Amino acid sequence: MTVATNRRGRRTAAPYVFLAPAVLLFSLFILLPVGYTAYLSLRKVQVKGLGLGRGARSEVFAGLDNYQRAITDSELWSGGLRVLLYGLLLLPIMLGLALLFALLLDRPRVGLRRFSRISIFLPYAVPAVIASMLWGFLYLPAMSPLNYVLDRLGLPEPNLLSPGSVLFSIVNIAVWGGVGFNMIILYTSLRAISPEIYESARIDGCSELQIALRIKIPLLIPAIVMTTVFSLIVTVQVFSEPLTVRSLTTSITSTWTPLMKVYRDAFAANDLYSAAATSILLAAITLVLSFGFLRFVQRRAFGEDR
């Protein structure tokens, strides 16, 4: 009885032993930082007198004051609207190209499939800061090869870093870097589909275009939903590209996106408490958008009624 009980106890504890490292890392690097950020968002610095001397500055409980300031901050709303426009431009183009490339690579008898797959994916392997610097220098009128060609042809030269064009330039950087990752996910999902389905469709007289539209894309909906959620989260958190290009133009302010405002408040204005409140708000908005999108598409994508 004792031996059987011990064996049963070891089998019961085994899953928790294997899960312990992941739970520990998740707690240390996700839960604790989020909890500390939430704690800071409820605090503020109280200054006594001239703010000089020991004890003149103390950290006190602020309640929801930091959240109220963040919600009523016009710079945060302007950055949020800019990110909304950025997402409306980025997501359809990036995911549309990723789906197109995945479908083209999945066609039978495609030449140079491996080379094409690596070439499309390779930009994703370039760090965002390096890619932004490369594109930023290509956008500079004095260095852009496009401006050089247009000048030789006697055509007007666009300023891709002007206030009216810089948003599209940032979108281009994100598209260049993000198409490959999403293409690999969609292409992998396509390769998991049984070839017998395609053979049956071809026997019935379906063309490759009909197979793509009526078979492949419907079967890809769960993968498309997953890539859309990932891309949505990355879009809300856009930071590296505009921050890097900002050094090359005056069209991008320090609060051009909400995450740039968090960075400005925390490290330039030395206001960690307001930055923490804004971070919590951004996390909540990201959660609501992701969960809302999943709820909107779950019935069709996953066959769930509720």
GIMO-V113894 format. One line per field, one symbol per residue. phi: phi as a letter, one per 30 degrees, with the letter a starting at -180 (. if undefined). psi: psi as a letter, one per 40 degrees, with the letter a starting at -180 (. if undefined). A space follows every 50 residues. Layout:
phi: ???
psi: ???
This chain:
phi: .ddddddddddddeeddddeddddddddcbdddddddddddccaccccid icididcbdbdcicdddddddcdddddddddddddedddddddddddddd ddddddddhcdhdddddddddeedddedddddddddddddedcddddddd dddicdcdcdcdedcddddddddddedcdddddddddddddddddddddd ddddjddddddddcbddeddeedddddddeddddddceaddddddedcac dcddcdbedddeddddccdhcdddddddddddddddddddddddddcddd dcicca
psi: ddddddddddddedddddedddddddddecddddddddddeeiihhhhbe eiihedhihihebedddddddehddddddddddddddddddddddddddd dddddeiifhifddddddddddddehiddddddddddddhdeehdddddd ddefiihigeeideeddddddddddddeddddddddddddeehhdddddd dddeehiddddddeddddeeddddddddddddddddfhddddddddeeie ehiefdidddddddddedefgdddddddddddddddddddddddddeddd defie.
